[in-house]
Amino acid sequence: MIRCCFFVGLALFVVGCATPQYRPPSIKQADIRAEYDRQNAERKEEFRKSLLNRESQVEWLANLSWPLRVAAAIYSEDSQVEPEFGFSTLSIEDLRDEPEPYKKDVYYEVYDLSSPSSRTITFIVDNSPAQRAGLKVGDRIIAVDGKKFKDKKEFGRFVTLDLYLYFGPYIPPKAKRWFPVKTFTVVRDSDTIDIPIRPTRVSKYRVHLTKNKKIAAFANGVSVYISKGMMDFVESDEELQYIIAHELAHNVEQHLEKRKDNAFLAGLIGATLDVFFARYTGIYVGLEGVGIRDGVYMYSKDFERESDYLAMYMLANAGISTSKVADIWRRMSEKDGDSAIYSLTHPSYSERYLSLLSVDREIQEKRRAGLPIRPNKGRKNDSFIKLRPNVIKK
């Protein structure tokens, strides 16, 4: 009986469905397949060219981010930094879940991925310890400190061995203040070479590219994300590096956590007042929700100003010019108006433009006076800058 009802219902559904009124031309499956293969071949060739010519936006972003991650480490706690060599690797293991078959084919064509117990260098960051030590794209790592590894997990463990301090299973490890040299054994052509490299302290907040075509960038307390739209919008490397530094500053100063704390505290105060009014007046006011909302926005603009300020000093300490980066806010204003949509959380574009010009003058005056290039502490937050004087650049 149930089966009969099911089939009757299915038949009624099919009969009752709306149907197309026009008849487009039918396409043969063979033609569809041929067009798919043609498009796939074009994508494959474009990917091969970008891989061989090192032209990808991901690598551009990594190169621009490197000096800023080094500079951000100056302002960071030990828990916010990590050791970095400045290279990326690939193996057969990494390609098992590659969703694009044409990319897998190109990787096999371009790199030597013949052995599962090796890692092939696919990218080296400009001015990184790996580049200075002489590591090259295409080198195949077969051992770390003389230890051979069987997979990616073991390779990672050998690379980070002796670079962190461990305090127990429930306490996150901290990077050491001084890192020992790690020796990578690589196969280059037919030669086996030992290359010693000492990693550099960098901010642990890595910078990622998103496919979003909107002009956007954000930090989530763990990483930094830059959209493709932002990378297309900027007119110079310095402008993009300012955006990266601004987002790094948000993470270094833990602005997201501070906003959550402010919201919790304001919500708690509101809830307490709700209980008080309900008890003595019988009226529920709803101050908890108001407190949470206002707590999120509390100091939000000041956090943005603080990130802009610290970003300029990160640029200066990384040896990057700060003289033209303010122009990005004029172009933003021309595109969007004066940022009315961000009025609750961000200063206006006009204010940010003038503020960056002012910080640039401050930095130049310190240079002329022979003073250390470090940010000024503010009265609102005396713990603003956590500097180690021995690593501050002049």
N, C-alpha and C positions, 0 to 999 in steps of 0.2 A: 504493500500500500504506500509506504513512504517513497519507494523507488518510483512508483507510478506518478505520484504527486511531483516528484523532482523533475521527471522528464516532461510532464505537462507544463510545469512552470518554466522550464528551459525553452520549450517550444513557443510559449506565449511571449517570452522575453525576446526571442529572435524575431518573431513576427512583428512585435510591437516596436522594435528599434527603428529609429530614423535612418534613412538610407541616403547616399549621395544622389543628387539630381542630374549631374553632368558626368560625361564619360571621357576622362583624359586619355591620351594615347598610352598604350601599354609599352613597357620597356623590357627587353629581353634580359634574362638573368646573365647571359654571357656578356652583354654590353655593360651591365652594372658592374660585373666583376672586373672587366677590362678597365673601366674608369676608376674603380677602387685601386687597382694595381698601379695605374698611372699616377694618381694622387699620392699613393704610398711611396712610389719611387722618387717623386719630387721632394717629399718630406725627408726621405732618407738622404738624398743628395745635399739638401740644405743643412741637415744635422751634421753630416760628415764634414762639410766646409767649415761650419762654426766650430767643430771639435778640433780640426786641424789648424785653423787660423786663430784659435783662442779668442773668439769674438763674442762669446755668450755674455748676456747681461748678468748671469749668476757670477761669472768670474770677474767681471768689471766691478760688481758690487763687493765681492770678497776683497779685491785689491784696494778699493777705496775705504773699506771698513777696517782693514788691518791696522793702520796707524792710529785710528780712533779707539779701537779696542785696547791698544797698548796705552794710549793716553788715559783712557777711562780707568785703567787699573790703578793709576796714581790716586784717584779719588775713592777707591773702593776698599771695602773690608776684605780680609783674607778669604772669607766665605764667598766673595763675589768675583774671585779671579780663578783662572785655571792656567796650566802650562800649555803652550801651543808651539808646534814646530812650523806650521804654515804649509802643510801639504795635504792633498786628498788622495785616497787610494781606491782601487776597484778590484774585485775578484769575481770568479764564476759565481760564488755564493750570492753576491749582491744582485746578479741579473736574473735570479730565479723568479722573482716577482715583478720584473719589469713589464709594465702593461703594454708598451709599444714594441712590437716585434722588430720593426725597422731599426730602433735604437739599439736593441740587443745585437743585431747583425753588424751595425757600424762599430760598436764597441769591440766586438771580436775581430773586425777587420783592422782597426787602428791600433789596438793594444794587444800585448802578449798576455792572454788570460788562460794559458794552457794548464797551469798547475793550481789546484784548489788550496794548496798550502803556501801560497805567496800572495802578495798584494802589489799591484802595479800602480805606480805614481801617475795620476791623471791631471793633476794641477798643482802648481807651486805658487804661493802668494808672493807678490813683489816685496822685496826688502825683508823677507822673513828669515828666521834662522836656517830653514831648509835651503833657501836660495843661496844664502851666504856660504853654507857648508858645501855647496856644489851638487846637491841632489838635482836630478833632471827628470822631466816628464818621460815616461817610458821605462824608467828604472823599475826593476822587479825586486821588492823586498822579500827576502827569504828567511831572515832571522833578526832578532832584536837582542842586543847584548849577548850575542852568541847562542841565543835560544831559538830553536825552530818552533813554529806554531802550526797548528792543524786547521784553525778556522779563524773567522773574524773576531769572535769573542776572545779567544786566547791571544790574538795579536793585540787587541785593545788592552788586555791585562798586562802584557809585557811592556807596552808603550808607557803606561801610566805607573808602573811599578816604581816605588821610591820617590814619586813626585807629589804624593798627597800624605797628609796626616790622618790617620783613622782613629776614632775615639769610641767606636762601638757600633752595634748593628742599627741603632735608632738615631744616631747622630750623623748628619751629613759630613763627609770628609772635607778637610780644608787643604788648599794648595800650600805647599811649603813656601817659605820666603825665598829660599835659594834652591835652584833645581840642579841636580846632577846631569852630567853628560850621558846621553843615550847613544849607543852605537848601532847603526842600521847596516846590515849586510845586504847589498844589492847586487843583482845581476844586470850588467850593462853590456849589450852585444854579447860577446862570449867571455867577458871578464867578470870576476867576482871581486867587489870592492867593499871595504868597511868605511863608513862615513859617520864620524862622531858629530852629534848635534846637541847643543844645550838649548832647551826650549825657553821661550820668553813668557813673562807674566802678562796675561791679557785679561780683559773683562770676560767673564763667562757668558755674557749675554750675546749670543750669536745673531748675526743679521741674515734674514732670509728674504727672498724675492717671492711676491705673490703675483698671480696672473690677473689680479684685479686691474681693470683699465681706468678706474677712477684715480684721481690724484689723492693718494692716501699714504699714511705711515702711522704705525702705532707700536706701543710697547705693552707687553702683558705681564711684566715682572719676571719673565723667564727668557724671552727672546725679543728681538726687534724685527718688525716686518715692514718692508718697503714695497709698494705696489709698482707694477709695470707702468701704470699711468703716471706715477711720480717720477720714475726714471726717464720717461719720455718728455715730461714737462720741464725739468731742470735744464738750464742752459750752460752749466759748467760743472766740473767735478767738485769744485768747492761748495756749490749750492747743495749738491746731493750729500756731501760729507757733513754739512751743517745739519741737514735733516736727520742723518744717521746719528750724529752726536747728540742732538736734541732728544731723540728717543732713548739713546743709551743713558742720558742723564736722568730720564724718568725712572729707569730701572735702578741705576746706582743710588738714587735718593729714595727709592721704594715709594714713589708717589701713589701707586695703585693701592698698596697696603695702607698707606696713611689715609687715603680717601675712604677705604673700608672701615678703618678704625674710627674715623670721624663720624661716619654714618652710624656705626654701632653705638658710639657714645651718645650721639644726639638722639638716636632712637630709644636708647635706654632711659635717658632723661625724659623724653616725651612719654614713654610708657609709664614711668613713675608718676608723672603729672596726670596722666589719664586715670590711673588708679585713685589718686588723691581727689580729683574732681568728681569721679564717679561715686566715691564713697560719701563725700560731703554734699554733693549737689544732685546726685542721681543722673548726671548727664555725662555721656561719653563724648569727649571732645575730638579724639583721633589725632592727638599730638605725636604719637609714635611714628605714624607714617610721614607726618610733616617733618619730624626730626631726622628720619632716615634720608628723606629727599634733600633737605637743606644741608645735612652732614656731607652728602656726596659732593655738593657744590662748594662747600666751605673750603676756602683757600685754593680752589681749583685753578683760578686765574693766576694766583701767586705761584703755584706749582709750575705752571707753564712759563711764567717769567723766570723762575729759578732755573728751569731746564734750558731756556734760551741763553741765560747768563753762563751757566756751566758749560754749555755746548761751545760757546765762543772760546773759552779757555782750553777746552779739549782740542779744538782746532789749532790754537796757538801753540800748545805744548806738543802737538803732532807735527809742527812745522808747516801748517797749512794757512794760507792767507785768509784773513778775516775781513778784508777791505771791501769786498763786493757781494758778500753773501746776503746782505740785507735786501738787495734788489728783488729777491724772490717774493717778498711780501708786497711789493708794488705790483708785480705781475699777477699775483694772487688776487689783489684788490681789483685790478682791471678785469679779471676773469669772473669773479664772484660778487663784486661789490665789497663792502667793508665787513665781511664775515659775520653778518647778522645771525646766521644759523648757529654760530658757535658763541654767541654773546654770553651765555650762562657759564661756559667753561673755559673760554679762551679770550685773551685780550684781542682787540681789534687789529687788523692788518697794519693800520697806520701806526698804532702804538708799537707793534713788534718791529716795524721797519726802523722807527726812530730809536728804539731801545738797542737794536743791534749796532746801529751807527755809534751810539753812545758807548757801548761796551768796546767797540773797535778802537775808539779814541782812548779809552781807559788803558787798553792793552798797549797801544803805541806809546802813550806817556810813560808807562812803566818800563818799556824797552829803552826809551831815551834816557830815563833816569837810572838805568842799570839795576832796576828792582826785579825780584823774582816774579815770573809771570804766573801768579796764583790769584784766584778769586778772592774778593773781599768778603769777610763774614758779615752776615746781616743780623740785626737785632732780633728779628722774628725767630730766628733759628740759629742759635750759637753753635750747634753741632753740624752746621751746613757742610763745611769742608773738612774731611778727615785726611789731612795731608801728611805725608812723610817727607820732611824737608830734604832728605838726602837724594830723593828721586825727582824733585821738581826742577824742570829745565828753566834756564834763563834765556 
